[in-house]
Amino acid sequence: MATFRSVLNRVLPWSVLIGSVAATYVVVSTLRVERSSRARAAGAQADSTRPRVNPFASANGTHLIAFLITASDCGWSNQPRTMAAIGDIRQAMRSAYGSSYAKVSVVGIALDDDLDTGLRFLAKLGKGRLDWSFDQVAVGGSWLNEEVVRFVWREGVARAASPQVIVVERAVDTKSYLSMSTIGVQGDRLIANLVGSEQILQWVAAGLTLNPSPKGDSFSRAASH
């Protein structure tokens, strides 16, 4: 039978070894935590001294925006020439007016009640890609689509017709975004309104000429978000 002393002599070296390993692990872990804390502190200090950049600075100024109303079940919208013309408006507007405005964008509006159907039709106009023809899309709701409600029923600057192009100017002030987290958005000014396939085709062929409304008034109140 092993004596207590002999057992102790066998166990003690292992306990010392395990204790040493554990102590080493604690030291290494502590050093890693300290290095990580110092790195985070250094990063935070660097961030605090680095100048803040306004992510919307390039959008400060006047915007030119075209809203294209269409629908997959609209016969005129499905004509090949009309589809090609509508699909190329974004690229043509950027080419013609990109240097004259802070931002040029196109919003595709599909009146289809079924969202998937509307999105597929808008993508079809964009040669299979939504971002070829549109910067934003508003799909669904038929004649209660939110953009249609705004332009047709509330503001009364457009007709309930498809296909249709509504072009507006909008002054945007982003200079207070960093200091106050606000962006100033002025009322839209109607620049062009093309109703029906033939008007759209003629407008595109003529180089997308812009004809401000005689009054030149904004038709929606200024707002900040």
C-alpha positions, 0 to 999 in steps of 0.5 A, a space after each residue: 500500500 502506497 504511503 501518503 508521502 509517496 502519493 504526495 511526491 507523485 502528485 505534487 509535481 503535476 500540481 505544480 506544473 498545472 498551476 504554472 500553466 494556469 498562471 501563464 495562461 492568466 498572464 497571457 490573457 491579461 496581456 491580450 486584454 490590456 493590448 486590446 484595451 489600449 488598441 481600442 483606446 488609441 482607435 477611439 482617440 484617433 476617431 475623436 481627432 479625425 474630422 467628421 465627414 458629411 456623407 451627404 455633402 455631394 448631394 447638397 444643391 439642386 436635384 433633378 428627379 424623374 418619376 416614371 409611372 408605368 405598369 406591367 398590364 399597360 398596353 402602351 407601356 409594353 410597346 417595345 419602343 416605349 420600353 426601350 425609351 423609358 429604360 434609357 431615360 436614367 442614362 440619358 438624363 445623367 449624360 445630359 444634365 449630370 454636370 448641371 445638378 448636384 444629383 440626377 435620379 430616376 424613380 420607377 413607379 409600377 402600379 401593379 398590385 402584385 409587388 413581384 410582378 411590378 418589380 419584374 416589369 421594372 427590371 425588364 425595362 432596365 435590361 434585366 437590372 433595376 439599377 440600370 434604369 432606376 435609382 429608387 422604385 415604388 411598387 404596388 397600390 395601383 392608383 393609390 400608389 404613394 407617389 401617384 397619391 402625391 402627384 395626382 390626387 394631392 398636388 394635382 400636378 399630373 394626370 392619372 395616366 400610364 405611361 407617364 414621366 414627371 420631372 421635378 427640381 428640388 433644392 436640398 441643403 445637407 450642410 447642417 447634417 453633422 451639427 443638427 442631424 437634419 437635411 433641408 428639403 424644399 418643395 418640388 418644382 415641375 420641370 416637365 410632364 410627358 403623358 402617353 407613349 408618343 409624348 415620351 418617345 418624342 421627348 427622348 428623341 428631342 434630347 429630354 428638353 426641360 420646360 419649367 412650368 410658367 408659374 415656377 412655383 413649388 408644389 409641396 411644402 419645405 420639409 426637414 428629416 
